Amino acid sequence: MVRKPDGTPQGALRAALKFLGYCPRSEAEVQARLKQLAFPQNIIETTLEKLRSLNLLNDETFARNWILGRVEGRGYGPLRVERELRQKGIAQAVIRQVMGETFGQGEGKEKARTLLERRFRGKDLGDRKVLHRAIAFLQRRGYRDSVIGEILSDSRKFFFE
């Protein structure tokens, strides 16, 4: 049985801290959770301000950590990471800034190349079926078509060992 929190500022803060205790969240996620729990908007704003002042809620830090985990941990590309951050409610300006710091001009080419080599080692990229699988794999990971084309044109010259 789920216990309904009281409608006080302390209850909202307790609910927000409990929600943040499971994993890091964006400000929009915490706000949506408090709305879901039927707290009034003025209490939600007060709670968010308190969490920001305690440095428990910072979208820029959240975005940096999210990108780092997705890129290093799962090999995701810029398109996928950007989409996930938008879904988390991160502002476009913050996304642009943090993505620029992480990917720069490279668009994750080296990471995509490493993923491709690991996943398709020993496969003949000259075979159309394998090539289509490689393209689809990198697209699902969130890499741009231009990056995929560049990597595959380089890789097809000398097939993976």
Backbone as JSON Lines, residues from 0, in Angstrom:
{"i":0,"aa":"M","n":[0.83,-1.17,0.0],"ca":[0.0,0.0,0.0],"c":[0.88,1.25,0.0]}
{"i":1,"aa":"V","n":[0.64,2.16,-0.94],"ca":[1.43,3.38,-1.06],"c":[0.84,4.43,-0.14]}
{"i":2,"aa":"R","n":[1.69,5.01,0.67],"ca":[1.24,6.05,1.6],"c":[1.25,7.39,0.89]}
{"i":3,"aa":"K","n":[0.14,8.07,0.89],"ca":[0.02,9.37,0.23],"c":[0.7,10.42,1.1]}
{"i":4,"aa":"P","n":[1.64,11.2,0.49],"ca":[2.32,12.22,1.28],"c":[1.36,13.35,1.64]}
{"i":5,"aa":"D","n":[1.67,14.01,2.78],"ca":[0.84,15.15,3.17],"c":[1.13,16.33,2.24]}
{"i":6,"aa":"G","n":[0.24,17.29,2.19],"ca":[0.35,18.41,1.25],"c":[1.18,19.57,1.76]}
{"i":7,"aa":"T","n":[2.08,19.33,2.69],"ca":[2.9,20.4,3.26],"c":[4.22,20.51,2.51]}
{"i":8,"aa":"P","n":[4.9,21.64,2.68],"ca":[6.23,21.77,2.06],"c":[7.21,20.7,2.53]}
{"i":9,"aa":"Q","n":[7.11,20.31,3.8],"ca":[8.0,19.26,4.32],"c":[7.69,17.92,3.66]}
{"i":10,"aa":"G","n":[6.41,17.67,3.43],"ca":[6.01,16.43,2.76],"c":[6.51,16.39,1.33]}
{"i":11,"aa":"A","n":[6.45,17.54,0.65],"ca":[6.94,17.63,-0.72],"c":[8.45,17.41,-0.76]}
{"i":12,"aa":"L","n":[9.15,18.01,0.21],"ca":[10.61,17.85,0.26],"c":[10.97,16.39,0.54]}
{"i":13,"aa":"R","n":[10.25,15.75,1.45],"ca":[10.5,14.33,1.73],"c":[10.26,13.48,0.49]}
{"i":14,"aa":"A","n":[9.16,13.75,-0.21],"ca":[8.84,12.98,-1.42],"c":[9.9,13.19,-2.49]}
{"i":15,"aa":"A","n":[10.36,14.43,-2.66],"ca":[11.39,14.73,-3.66],"c":[12.71,14.06,-3.3]}
{"i":16,"aa":"L","n":[13.09,14.11,-2.04],"ca":[14.34,13.47,-1.61],"c":[14.28,11.96,-1.79]}
{"i":17,"aa":"K","n":[13.13,11.39,-1.52],"ca":[12.97,9.94,-1.72],"c":[13.1,9.62,-3.21]}
{"i":18,"aa":"F","n":[12.48,10.42,-4.06],"ca":[12.55,10.22,-5.51],"c":[13.98,10.38,-6.01]}
{"i":19,"aa":"L","n":[14.71,11.36,-5.48],"ca":[16.11,11.57,-5.87],"c":[17.03,10.5,-5.29]}
{"i":20,"aa":"G","n":[16.58,9.82,-4.26],"ca":[17.4,8.8,-3.62],"c":[17.6,7.56,-4.48]}
{"i":21,"aa":"Y","n":[16.68,7.31,-5.39],"ca":[16.81,6.13,-6.24],"c":[17.89,6.32,-7.3]}
{"i":22,"aa":"C","n":[17.88,7.46,-7.95],"ca":[18.89,7.78,-8.96],"c":[18.82,9.27,-9.25]}
{"i":23,"aa":"P","n":[19.85,9.84,-9.84],"ca":[19.81,11.27,-10.17],"c":[18.66,11.57,-11.13]}
{"i":24,"aa":"R","n":[18.06,12.74,-10.95],"ca":[16.92,13.15,-11.78],"c":[17.1,14.58,-12.25]}
{"i":25,"aa":"S","n":[16.41,14.89,-13.34],"ca":[16.39,16.26,-13.82],"c":[15.32,17.03,-13.05]}
{"i":26,"aa":"E","n":[15.39,18.34,-13.15],"ca":[14.42,19.19,-12.47],"c":[13.01,18.9,-12.97]}
{"i":27,"aa":"A","n":[12.86,18.7,-14.27],"ca":[11.55,18.42,-14.85],"c":[10.98,17.11,-14.32]}
{"i":28,"aa":"E","n":[11.82,16.12,-14.12],"ca":[11.35,14.83,-13.6],"c":[10.85,14.97,-12.17]}
{"i":29,"aa":"V","n":[11.58,15.73,-11.34],"ca":[11.16,15.94,-9.96],"c":[9.86,16.73,-9.93]}
{"i":30,"aa":"Q","n":[9.77,17.74,-10.76],"ca":[8.56,18.55,-10.82],"c":[7.36,17.69,-11.25]}
{"i":31,"aa":"A","n":[7.55,16.86,-12.26],"ca":[6.47,15.98,-12.72],"c":[6.05,15.0,-11.62]}
{"i":32,"aa":"R","n":[7.01,14.49,-10.88],"ca":[6.7,13.55,-9.81],"c":[5.88,14.22,-8.71]}
{"i":33,"aa":"L","n":[6.27,15.44,-8.35],"ca":[5.53,16.16,-7.31],"c":[4.12,16.52,-7.79]}
{"i":34,"aa":"K","n":[3.99,16.84,-9.07],"ca":[2.65,17.09,-9.62],"c":[1.81,15.83,-9.58]}
{"i":35,"aa":"Q","n":[2.44,14.71,-9.89],"ca":[1.76,13.42,-9.87],"c":[1.24,13.1,-8.47]}
{"i":36,"aa":"L","n":[2.0,13.54,-7.46],"ca":[1.6,13.31,-6.07],"c":[0.61,14.37,-5.58]}
{"i":37,"aa":"A","n":[0.17,15.24,-6.49],"ca":[-0.88,16.24,-6.25],"c":[-0.48,17.34,-5.27]}
{"i":38,"aa":"F","n":[0.79,17.74,-5.29],"ca":[1.2,18.89,-4.5],"c":[0.83,20.16,-5.25]}
{"i":39,"aa":"P","n":[0.45,21.22,-4.54],"ca":[0.14,22.49,-5.21],"c":[1.39,23.1,-5.86]}
{"i":40,"aa":"Q","n":[1.19,23.88,-6.92],"ca":[2.31,24.43,-7.7],"c":[3.24,25.29,-6.84]}
{"i":41,"aa":"N","n":[2.68,26.09,-5.9],"ca":[3.55,26.94,-5.08],"c":[4.47,26.11,-4.19]}
{"i":42,"aa":"I","n":[3.98,25.0,-3.68],"ca":[4.82,24.12,-2.85],"c":[5.87,23.43,-3.73]}
{"i":43,"aa":"I","n":[5.5,23.05,-4.93],"ca":[6.45,22.43,-5.85],"c":[7.6,23.4,-6.15]}
{"i":44,"aa":"E","n":[7.27,24.66,-6.46],"ca":[8.3,25.66,-6.76],"c":[9.22,25.88,-5.56]}
{"i":45,"aa":"T","n":[8.64,25.95,-4.37],"ca":[9.43,26.14,-3.15],"c":[10.37,24.95,-2.94]}
{"i":46,"aa":"T","n":[9.86,23.76,-3.17],"ca":[10.66,22.54,-3.0],"c":[11.8,22.51,-4.01]}
{"i":47,"aa":"L","n":[11.52,22.83,-5.26],"ca":[12.57,22.84,-6.29],"c":[13.65,23.86,-5.95]}
{"i":48,"aa":"E","n":[13.24,25.03,-5.47],"ca":[14.21,26.06,-5.09],"c":[15.09,25.59,-3.93]}
{"i":49,"aa":"K","n":[14.48,24.93,-2.96],"ca":[15.23,24.39,-1.82],"c":[16.24,23.33,-2.29]}
{"i":50,"aa":"L","n":[15.82,22.45,-3.19],"ca":[16.71,21.41,-3.71],"c":[17.86,22.02,-4.51]}
{"i":51,"aa":"R","n":[17.56,23.08,-5.28],"ca":[18.63,23.77,-6.02],"c":[19.62,24.41,-5.06]}
{"i":52,"aa":"S","n":[19.12,25.03,-4.0],"ca":[20.01,25.71,-3.04],"c":[20.89,24.71,-2.3]}
{"i":53,"aa":"L","n":[20.39,23.5,-2.12],"ca":[21.17,22.44,-1.48],"c":[22.08,21.71,-2.48]}
{"i":54,"aa":"N","n":[22.02,22.14,-3.73],"ca":[22.8,21.55,-4.83],"c":[22.46,20.07,-5.03]}
{"i":55,"aa":"L","n":[21.21,19.73,-4.77],"ca":[20.74,18.37,-5.02],"c":[20.04,18.27,-6.36]}
{"i":56,"aa":"L","n":[19.82,19.41,-6.99],"ca":[19.12,19.46,-8.26],"c":[19.84,20.46,-9.15]}
{"i":57,"aa":"N","n":[20.53,19.94,-10.17],"ca":[21.29,20.78,-11.09],"c":[21.24,20.1,-12.46]}
{"i":58,"aa":"D","n":[20.5,20.69,-13.38],"ca":[20.32,20.06,-14.69],"c":[21.62,19.96,-15.47]}
{"i":59,"aa":"E","n":[22.52,20.92,-15.31],"ca":[23.78,20.87,-16.05],"c":[24.64,19.69,-15.58]}
{"i":60,"aa":"T","n":[24.74,19.52,-14.29],"ca":[25.5,18.4,-13.73],"c":[24.84,17.08,-14.11]}
{"i":61,"aa":"F","n":[23.51,17.04,-14.01],"ca":[22.77,15.84,-14.39],"c":[23.05,15.47,-15.85]}
{"i":62,"aa":"A","n":[23.01,16.47,-16.74],"ca":[23.23,16.22,-18.17],"c":[24.65,15.71,-18.42]}
{"i":63,"aa":"R","n":[25.64,16.31,-17.77],"ca":[27.04,15.86,-17.93],"c":[27.18,14.39,-17.52]}
{"i":64,"aa":"N","n":[26.64,14.06,-16.36],"ca":[26.75,12.68,-15.87],"c":[25.97,11.71,-16.75]}
{"i":65,"aa":"W","n":[24.81,12.13,-17.23],"ca":[24.0,11.28,-18.11],"c":[24.77,10.98,-19.39]}
{"i":66,"aa":"I","n":[25.34,12.02,-19.99],"ca":[26.09,11.84,-21.24],"c":[27.28,10.93,-21.01]}
{"i":67,"aa":"L","n":[28.01,11.17,-19.95],"ca":[29.19,10.35,-19.65],"c":[28.8,8.88,-19.5]}
{"i":68,"aa":"G","n":[27.75,8.61,-18.78],"ca":[27.3,7.23,-18.6],"c":[26.83,6.59,-19.89]}
{"i":69,"aa":"R","n":[26.15,7.33,-20.72],"ca":[25.63,6.79,-21.97],"c":[26.72,6.61,-23.02]}
{"i":70,"aa":"V","n":[27.64,7.54,-23.09],"ca":[28.7,7.46,-24.1],"c":[29.75,6.43,-23.7]}
{"i":71,"aa":"E","n":[30.24,6.54,-22.49],"ca":[31.3,5.63,-22.05],"c":[30.76,4.25,-21.72]}
{"i":72,"aa":"G","n":[29.62,4.2,-21.08],"ca":[29.08,2.92,-20.63],"c":[28.39,2.12,-21.71]}
{"i":73,"aa":"R","n":[27.67,2.8,-22.6],"ca":[26.87,2.08,-23.59],"c":[27.25,2.36,-25.03]}
{"i":74,"aa":"G","n":[28.11,3.33,-25.24],"ca":[28.56,3.62,-26.6],"c":[27.55,4.38,-27.43]}
{"i":75,"aa":"Y","n":[26.65,5.13,-26.79],"ca":[25.64,5.86,-27.52],"c":[26.25,7.08,-28.21]}
{"i":76,"aa":"G","n":[25.65,7.44,-29.33],"ca":[26.09,8.59,-30.1],"c":[25.33,9.84,-29.74]}
{"i":77,"aa":"P","n":[25.69,10.95,-30.35],"ca":[25.11,12.25,-29.99],"c":[23.61,12.35,-30.23]}
{"i":78,"aa":"L","n":[23.1,11.75,-31.27],"ca":[21.66,11.85,-31.56],"c":[20.83,11.18,-30.48]}
{"i":79,"aa":"R","n":[21.24,10.01,-30.09],"ca":[20.48,9.26,-29.09],"c":[20.55,9.94,-27.72]}
{"i":80,"aa":"V","n":[21.74,10.39,-27.35],"ca":[21.91,11.04,-26.05],"c":[21.12,12.34,-26.0]}
{"i":81,"aa":"E","n":[21.15,13.09,-27.08],"ca":[20.4,14.35,-27.13],"c":[18.89,14.08,-26.99]}
{"i":82,"aa":"R","n":[18.4,13.07,-27.67],"ca":[16.98,12.73,-27.59],"c":[16.61,12.33,-26.16]}
{"i":83,"aa":"E","n":[17.45,11.54,-25.51],"ca":[17.16,11.13,-24.14],"c":[17.14,12.33,-23.19]}
{"i":84,"aa":"L","n":[18.06,13.26,-23.37],"ca":[18.09,14.44,-22.51],"c":[16.86,15.32,-22.72]}
{"i":85,"aa":"R","n":[16.41,15.43,-23.97],"ca":[15.18,16.18,-24.23],"c":[14.0,15.52,-23.53]}
{"i":86,"aa":"Q","n":[13.96,14.18,-23.55],"ca":[12.89,13.46,-22.88],"c":[12.94,13.65,-21.37]}
{"i":87,"aa":"K","n":[14.13,13.89,-20.84],"ca":[14.28,14.11,-19.4],"c":[13.93,15.55,-19.01]}
{"i":88,"aa":"G","n":[13.64,16.4,-20.0],"ca":[13.23,17.78,-19.71],"c":[14.37,18.76,-19.56]}
{"i":89,"aa":"I","n":[15.54,18.43,-20.06],"ca":[16.69,19.33,-19.99],"c":[16.52,20.41,-21.06]}
{"i":90,"aa":"A","n":[16.84,21.65,-20.72],"ca":[16.72,22.77,-21.65],"c":[17.67,22.6,-22.83]}
{"i":91,"aa":"Q","n":[17.24,23.06,-23.99],"ca":[18.03,22.91,-25.22],"c":[19.39,23.59,-25.11]}
{"i":92,"aa":"A","n":[19.44,24.75,-24.46],"ca":[20.72,25.46,-24.3],"c":[21.71,24.63,-23.48]}
{"i":93,"aa":"V","n":[21.23,24.0,-22.43],"ca":[22.09,23.15,-21.6],"c":[22.54,21.93,-22.4]}
{"i":94,"aa":"I","n":[21.63,21.34,-23.15],"ca":[21.98,20.18,-23.97],"c":[23.08,20.55,-24.96]}
{"i":95,"aa":"R","n":[22.89,21.67,-25.66],"ca":[23.87,22.1,-26.67],"c":[25.24,22.32,-26.05]}
{"i":96,"aa":"Q","n":[25.27,22.98,-24.89],"ca":[26.54,23.27,-24.23],"c":[27.26,21.98,-23.81]}
{"i":97,"aa":"V","n":[26.54,21.1,-23.14],"ca":[27.15,19.87,-22.61],"c":[27.53,18.92,-23.75]}
{"i":98,"aa":"M","n":[26.7,18.85,-24.78],"ca":[27.02,18.0,-25.93],"c":[28.27,18.51,-26.64]}
{"i":99,"aa":"G","n":[28.39,19.83,-26.75],"ca":[29.58,20.42,-27.37],"c":[30.84,20.09,-26.6]}
{"i":100,"aa":"E","n":[30.74,20.12,-25.28],"ca":[31.89,19.78,-24.45],"c":[32.27,18.31,-24.59]}
{"i":101,"aa":"T","n":[31.27,17.46,-24.69],"ca":[31.52,16.01,-24.73],"c":[31.99,15.56,-26.1]}
{"i":102,"aa":"F","n":[31.24,15.93,-27.13],"ca":[31.53,15.41,-28.46],"c":[32.41,16.35,-29.29]}
{"i":103,"aa":"G","n":[32.32,17.66,-29.06],"ca":[33.08,18.61,-29.85],"c":[32.73,18.49,-31.31]}
{"i":104,"aa":"Q","n":[33.71,18.62,-32.17],"ca":[33.49,18.53,-33.6],"c":[33.56,17.09,-34.1]}
{"i":105,"aa":"G","n":[34.09,16.19,-33.3],"ca":[34.29,14.81,-33.74],"c":[33.02,14.0,-33.89]}
{"i":106,"aa":"E","n":[31.93,14.43,-33.26],"ca":[30.65,13.71,-33.35],"c":[30.77,12.25,-32.9]}
{"i":107,"aa":"G","n":[31.81,11.92,-32.13],"ca":[31.95,10.57,-31.63],"c":[32.47,9.57,-32.64]}
{"i":108,"aa":"K","n":[33.23,10.03,-33.65],"ca":[33.71,9.14,-34.71],"c":[34.54,7.99,-34.17]}
{"i":109,"aa":"E","n":[35.45,8.3,-33.27],"ca":[36.34,7.25,-32.76],"c":[35.56,6.22,-31.94]}
{"i":110,"aa":"K","n":[34.59,6.69,-31.17],"ca":[33.77,5.77,-30.38],"c":[32.96,4.87,-31.3]}
{"i":111,"aa":"A","n":[32.4,5.45,-32.37],"ca":[31.62,4.67,-33.34],"c":[32.52,3.65,-34.04]}
{"i":112,"aa":"R","n":[33.72,4.06,-34.39],"ca":[34.66,3.16,-35.06],"c":[35.0,1.99,-34.13]}
{"i":113,"aa":"T","n":[35.24,2.28,-32.86],"ca":[35.56,1.23,-31.89],"c":[34.39,0.26,-31.72]}
{"i":114,"aa":"L","n":[33.17,0.8,-31.63],"ca":[31.98,-0.05,-31.53],"c":[31.85,-0.96,-32.74]}
{"i":115,"aa":"L","n":[32.04,-0.38,-33.91],"ca":[31.91,-1.14,-35.15],"c":[32.95,-2.25,-35.22]}
{"i":116,"aa":"E","n":[34.18,-1.94,-34.86],"ca":[35.25,-2.95,-34.89],"c":[34.97,-4.08,-33.91]}
{"i":117,"aa":"R","n":[34.47,-3.72,-32.73],"ca":[34.19,-4.73,-31.72],"c":[33.02,-5.61,-32.15]}
{"i":118,"aa":"R","n":[31.96,-5.0,-32.65],"ca":[30.74,-5.73,-32.99],"c":[30.87,-6.55,-34.27]}
{"i":119,"aa":"F","n":[31.63,-6.03,-35.24],"ca":[31.69,-6.69,-36.55],"c":[33.1,-7.19,-36.87]}
{"i":120,"aa":"R","n":[33.88,-7.52,-35.86],"ca":[35.22,-8.06,-36.06],"c":[35.11,-9.4,-36.79]}
{"i":121,"aa":"G","n":[35.88,-9.53,-37.83],"ca":[35.89,-10.78,-38.59],"c":[34.77,-10.88,-39.62]}
{"i":122,"aa":"K","n":[33.93,-9.89,-39.7],"ca":[32.83,-9.91,-40.66],"c":[33.26,-9.17,-41.93]}
{"i":123,"aa":"D","n":[32.73,-9.6,-43.05],"ca":[33.05,-9.0,-44.34],"c":[32.07,-7.86,-44.61]}
{"i":124,"aa":"L","n":[32.54,-6.63,-44.46],"ca":[31.68,-5.47,-44.7],"c":[31.4,-5.27,-46.18]}
{"i":125,"aa":"G","n":[32.02,-6.07,-47.03],"ca":[31.72,-6.03,-48.45],"c":[30.4,-6.74,-48.75]}
{"i":126,"aa":"D","n":[29.98,-7.6,-47.86],"ca":[28.7,-8.29,-47.99],"c":[27.58,-7.3,-47.66]}
{"i":127,"aa":"R","n":[26.63,-7.16,-48.58],"ca":[25.56,-6.16,-48.41],"c":[24.75,-6.37,-47.13]}
{"i":128,"aa":"K","n":[24.48,-7.61,-46.8],"ca":[23.69,-7.92,-45.62],"c":[24.42,-7.47,-44.35]}
{"i":129,"aa":"V","n":[25.7,-7.77,-44.27],"ca":[26.51,-7.37,-43.11],"c":[26.64,-5.85,-43.06]}
{"i":130,"aa":"L","n":[26.81,-5.23,-44.21],"ca":[26.92,-3.78,-44.27],"c":[25.63,-3.11,-43.77]}
{"i":131,"aa":"H","n":[24.5,-3.61,-44.18],"ca":[23.22,-3.05,-43.72],"c":[23.04,-3.24,-42.22]}
{"i":132,"aa":"R","n":[23.49,-4.36,-41.71],"ca":[23.42,-4.59,-40.26],"c":[24.33,-3.61,-39.51]}
{"i":133,"aa":"A","n":[25.5,-3.36,-40.06],"ca":[26.43,-2.43,-39.42],"c":[25.85,-1.01,-39.42]}
{"i":134,"aa":"I","n":[25.25,-0.61,-40.53],"ca":[24.64,0.72,-40.61],"c":[23.5,0.84,-39.6]}
{"i":135,"aa":"A","n":[22.63,-0.15,-39.57],"ca":[21.49,-0.13,-38.64],"c":[21.97,-0.12,-37.19]}
{"i":136,"aa":"F","n":[23.02,-0.86,-36.9],"ca":[23.58,-0.91,-35.55],"c":[24.02,0.48,-35.1]}
{"i":137,"aa":"L","n":[24.78,1.17,-35.95],"ca":[25.27,2.5,-35.6],"c":[24.14,3.53,-35.55]}
{"i":138,"aa":"Q","n":[23.15,3.39,-36.4],"ca":[22.01,4.31,-36.36],"c":[21.23,4.14,-35.05]}
{"i":139,"aa":"R","n":[21.03,2.92,-34.61],"ca":[20.33,2.68,-33.34],"c":[21.1,3.25,-32.16]}
{"i":140,"aa":"R","n":[22.4,3.24,-32.28],"ca":[23.24,3.79,-31.21],"c":[23.22,5.32,-31.2]}
{"i":141,"aa":"G","n":[22.74,5.93,-32.28],"ca":[22.6,7.39,-32.28],"c":[23.68,8.16,-33.0]}
{"i":142,"aa":"Y","n":[24.3,7.54,-33.99],"ca":[25.32,8.24,-34.76],"c":[24.72,8.79,-36.05]}
{"i":143,"aa":"R","n":[25.21,9.94,-36.47],"ca":[24.72,10.59,-37.68],"c":[25.11,9.78,-38.92]}
{"i":144,"aa":"D","n":[24.3,9.89,-39.96],"ca":[24.56,9.16,-41.21],"c":[25.89,9.56,-41.82]}
{"i":145,"aa":"S","n":[26.25,10.84,-41.7],"ca":[27.53,11.3,-42.27],"c":[28.71,10.62,-41.56]}
{"i":146,"aa":"V","n":[28.61,10.47,-40.25],"ca":[29.68,9.81,-39.49],"c":[29.73,8.33,-39.86]}
{"i":147,"aa":"I","n":[28.57,7.71,-39.96],"ca":[28.51,6.29,-40.32],"c":[29.11,6.06,-41.7]}
{"i":148,"aa":"G","n":[28.74,6.91,-42.66],"ca":[29.28,6.79,-44.01],"c":[30.79,6.93,-44.05]}
{"i":149,"aa":"E","n":[31.29,7.9,-43.31],"ca":[32.74,8.13,-43.27],"c":[33.48,6.94,-42.66]}
{"i":150,"aa":"I","n":[32.95,6.42,-41.56],"ca":[33.59,5.28,-40.89],"c":[33.55,4.04,-41.78]}
{"i":151,"aa":"L","n":[32.4,3.77,-42.38],"ca":[32.27,2.57,-43.21],"c":[33.09,2.67,-44.49]}
{"i":152,"aa":"S","n":[33.22,3.85,-45.05],"ca":[34.04,3.96,-46.26],"c":[35.5,3.7,-45.94]}
{"i":153,"aa":"D","n":[35.96,4.15,-44.76],"ca":[37.33,3.87,-44.33],"c":[37.51,2.39,-44.0]}
{"i":154,"aa":"S","n":[36.52,1.82,-43.32],"ca":[36.63,0.44,-42.84],"c":[36.54,-0.58,-43.96]}
{"i":155,"aa":"R","n":[35.81,-0.27,-45.0],"ca":[35.63,-1.23,-46.09],"c":[36.91,-1.4,-46.91]}
{"i":156,"aa":"K","n":[37.82,-0.43,-46.84],"ca":[39.06,-0.54,-47.58],"c":[39.9,-1.71,-47.09]}
{"i":157,"aa":"F","n":[39.91,-1.88,-45.79],"ca":[40.64,-3.0,-45.19],"c":[39.73,-3.64,-44.17]}
{"i":158,"aa":"F","n":[39.24,-4.81,-44.49],"ca":[38.24,-5.48,-43.64],"c":[38.82,-5.82,-42.29]}
{"i":159,"aa":"F","n":[37.94,-5.91,-41.32],"ca":[38.38,-6.21,-39.95],"c":[38.95,-7.63,-39.9]}
{"i":160,"aa":"E","n":[39.88,-7.77,-38.99],"ca":[40.52,-9.08,-38.84],"c":[39.71,-9.97,-37.96]}
